[in-house]
Every structure is written in structure tokens, then in C-alpha cells.
Amino acid sequence: MHPLPDSRIDALLAEDAPYGDLTTETLGIGARPGRILLAARDAMVLAAAEDAARLFERCGARVVACTASGAALAAGAVFLEAHGPAGGLHRGWKMAQTLVEYASGIATRTRRIVEAARAAAPAVTVACTRKNFPGTKEVAVRAVLAGGATMHRLGLSETLLVFAEHRAFLDAAPAAWLADLKRRAPEKKVVVEVASVAEALALAAAGADVLQLEKLPPDAVAAVVRETRGLAPRPAVAAAGGVNEANAAAYAAAGCDVLVTSAPYFGRPSDVQVTLAPA
């Protein structure tokens, strides 16, 4: 995965210790050699381990072992080991631990949804929304990818997703504004969010490339899939709104192409155990 830039790593360190580590410095132990181990307290899917390693490196430590993000860890598995001066290890400790805990929580929930969905439909795609906590997108995206999903959209700048709130301002018929969108952005697919089977079928007939079904139950999703199967080209069908680990298999079995979910962002972090001691 593309690493966090050094400026972001430095900003994380500055957030926790903008003027140094008062306790470690006052105790006078900062130069003593030490070793830190990070381990999974419970089973989890690992995320952001490489960024945690770089936090320690920026603090003057040497990373001797680091498991790749995306690995499924058993309880007790050590995934990162670093050696260096106690001052550097203490400075990086809590930020590295917390970063991995939050990212791995997202990755673990993502993996569960992916596995549940693909048990019912092996080819289905799980895509996470941009509904991460503001300011955490870089880490959230890395966690989603580590969990085996993809991003539904990174933001407003790169995708065409037409909501009902957009259509409220349009006077033209759907076929006309869809054709105009495709003319203006010919390399983009046009996604439309709809809230009923009838609306989905009308916009499919008008030329939508992707139907994003908002909060429709699995049987309604199956109806849209069935009724649009004969169109050429056939629009892709995405189920969105309320998709989670408990219902992912039902939505996947309904025949949709994509499950769009925000569920991985909401839940407890994973638990990382830290052992920091003299070398």
C-alpha cells in the first residue's frame, strides 16, 4: 500500500509530544537501549503496521520485524518489533499502538463483511463509503484495503453519483440529463441513487450505468437485478444503506454486483498489547 507521507507521520508524533516527553526526559532514561513488541491481544486483521513501524523509525528506533497489513493474526501474535533508545520508543509507543488499533478494527470488520458476502456470491465486490471520521481518510482507506474491500468513492472529485437531491434541481427528463452527463464526462460511469424498484427501473431504461439502491431490502434488490438483466448494456446494481456483516450474505445472494457499506467505520478498535523493556 502507498505509505503515509513523512509529513503525516511527523504530524502524528507532534500531536502527542509537541515539546518532547517530559516523563522520560526528566527520569533521564531516554538514552538507554530498549525493545518494544506489539502483539494482537485478540484475533484481528492487521492494518497500518507499516505506518506504526515508520513512527518508531522517525523516533530513532530500528524496526527488526513487521507483519504486512492484511494479515489475519491469532491472539498473541507479535506483529512489530523495534529496538532503539528508550526515549524514542516511549515517544512512538502510544501513537503507534492507537493507530494500529483503530485501523485494525476497521480492517477486521471489513474482512468479516467481505467473507460473509463472498460465501454467498464469490464474485461480489464490497466497497466502503467515504463516511470515515473527518481527517482520517488516509488511514481509513488503508484499513479498508487491508480488510479486502475497495473504496466506493474517495470524495466528490472523481466520481459521478447523482442523488435525488441533485435531481431536484434538474428540469430535463432523465434520458436527456444522463446523455448530457455522458457527453460532458465520457470516461466516467454515471451512478444514480434510487429509493424504489420503480425508480431504479425508470433510470435504468433512461441509461444509468450503475443503480445504487438505497435501503432497499434484499428481495427488492433481487427484483431490480431480475428486471434489468435483459438491458443492453446492463446497468450494474449496487446495494447501499444499512449493509453490514449480518445481512451481507442476503444482499450478495440477491445478485447485486456491489455492496456499498459504511459499517466498518463504526465499532470498537482492535486491542494491541505492548511490551516495552530494556534491551
N, C-alpha and C positions, 0 to 999 in steps of 0.2 A: 504494500500500500504506500501511497505517497506520504512521506513523513510530515509531521508538523514542522513548520519553519523554525529556525533558531530563535527568531524574534518572539514567536508564540511560547516557546519553551522558557525563554528568559522572562517573559511577562508572567508566566505561571509562578516561577520562582520569586519574582519580585512581589507578587501578590501576597505570598506567605512570609517572606523575610526581606522586606524592603530596606531594612537597615541592619541586616545581619541577624544572627541567632544569639540573643542575649544570654540565654542559659548556658549554652555550650561554651561561648566565649568567656563568660565570667568564671565558669568552672576550670577553664584552662586546659580542656581535654581535646581541643579541636585538631591538634596535630597527631594525636595517637592513631596508629593504624587500626582499622576496623573492617568488619564484614557485615553485609546486610543480605538477608534472604527474604524473598516474597513468595508466599505459597497460597494456594487456594484452600480456604477453610472448608468449603463445601464444593461439590461438583459444580462446574461452571464452564461457559465458553469464554475463552480469554480474548480480551481486546485492549488495545493501547499499550501493550507490554513494551513495544519498541520505543514508544514515547517516554514511558517511565524510565527505560534504560538511558535514554538521552538526557533526561533530567539529572540522573546521577553523574553522567559524563560531564555535563556542564558545571557540576559541582566539584569536579576534580577527581571523581572516582573512576575505576576501571571495571567495566562490565565483563564478567567471565562466562556468563551463561544467560541466555534469554530465549524463551519459547516464543514461537511466532503467534501472532494474533490469529484467531480462528480455531485454535486447538481446543479440543474438549478435554478438560482437566478433571481428574478424580480428586476427591477430598484429600488434602495433604500434599498435593503435588507442588514442588518448588518450580516456579517458572522464571525467576530472575535472581541472579546472584551478582553482587558488585563488591569490590574491595577498594579501600581508599581511606583518606583521613576521616576521623570521626566527625569533624566539623562539616565536611561535605556530605557525608552520609546522613547526618541529622538534618541538614538543610533540605535535602531532596526527599527524605523519608515520607512525610505526610502527604505532600502533593502527589508523589508517585503512587502511593497506596490508594489515595482517594480517586485519582484519575482512572486507575485500573478498575477499581470497584464500581464506579458509575458506568464506565464504558462496558465492562463485562456484564453488568446487569442488563443493559440494552442488548448486547450480543446474545446472551443466554435466552432471553425472551424471544428474540428474533429467530434463533435456531429452533425453538420449540414450535413456533408458528410454521416455519418452513417445513419441518419434519411432519407436522400434522397435515399440512396441505398436500405435500407430495406423497404421503401414504395413500391418499385418495386419488390424486392425479399427478403422476410423476413429472409431467411437463409444465405444470403451472408455475408462474412467476409470482413471488411475493415482493412487493415494493413498499417501502416506508415513505411516509409523507414528510413534509418539511416542518412538522409540528413539534420539533425539538425545542427545549428551553432556549430562549433567545441568547445568543452569544456562545452557544456550544456546538454549532453546526459542524465544525471541523472534526470534533471528537465523535459526535453522534453519527456522522456518515461513516467514519471508520468502524464504529461499533456495529452498525447495520451490515456493512460488507463482511465483517468478521463473522457475523451470525448467518451468512449465506443468502441474504436478501440483496435487493438493489434499491436505488432511490427512485421514488415515484417522480419527483421533481426537486431540484435543488433550490429553486426560487422562482420568481416571476419572470426572469430574464431569458430563459432558454426554452420554455415550452408554451404551447398554445392550449390552454384549458379554459373553455368557455362555460361559466357558471350561469345559473338563472339570473343572477344579479347583473351579469353583463347583458344578457338577452333582453332585460327590462328596458335597456336604453336603445334597442335596435328597432327600426321601423320596417325593415325589409323582411321578406319571407325567409325561412331557414335556408332553403336551397340557394338563395341569392347571396346571403352573407357568408355562408360556407364556401361558396365558389369564390367570393372576393377574398376571403382569408387565404385560401389555397393559392390564389394568384399572387397575393402580396408576400406570402412566405412559402414558396413552392417546395422547399426542402423539409418542411415541418409537417407532422401529422396533427390533425385537429381533433382534440379531445373535447367532448361535451359532457357535462354532468347533468344527469336527469334523475327525477324522483318518482317516476312511474313507468310501468311497462309501455303504456300508450305513448308517452313522451319519448321513450327510447326508440320505439319503432318508427315514429314520425321523423326523428332526427337521423336515424339510420337510413331511411329512404331518401332523405334530403342530402346525404353524402358525408355524414360524420365518419371519421376514420376510427375513432375509439369512443365507446359508450361507457361512461363512468356512472355506475348505478349506485346512487347514494341511499344507503339504509334500506335497500330492498331485501326482503327475506330470500333465502336460497331457492324456494320454489318460483318466485318471480324472476330471479336471475336465470334459472333454467328455462323459463318461458321466453325470455329475450334471446338467449342462446339459440333456442329451437327456431324461433320465428325469423331470425336474421341469418340462419345458416345458408339459405339459398341466395343471398345477395352477392353480387359480384361488382366490386370486391366486397368481401365480408368484413364488417367492422369488428375490431377486437372488442371484447367485453371485459370490463374491469368492475369487480365488486368492491365497494368502498363504504366506509362509515360503520363502525362497530365491529369490524373484522378482528378476531382475536384467536388465541390458542384453542378456546372451547368450540368455536364454530368454523374454524379454517377448513377442516375436512369437508364439512357440508357445502361450503361455498365452492371449494375446489371440485367436488363431485358434481356440482350443478353445471360444470362445463365452461366456466369463465376462463379467460386467458391470464388474468392478473388479479391478485388480491392486494388491495391497497389498504394499508394499516398504519395507525399511529400507536397501537398498543405497546410496542416495545419500549417506548419512552416513559411509560408510566408504571412504576413498581419499585421495589426496594433494590438497592445496589447489591452486587455480589460482596462477599466477605473475604478480605485478603488478610492473612496472618503475616506479621513482620517479625523477624528476628534480627536484632542489631546488637553486635557484641564485639569485643576486641578481637583482632585477627589472631 
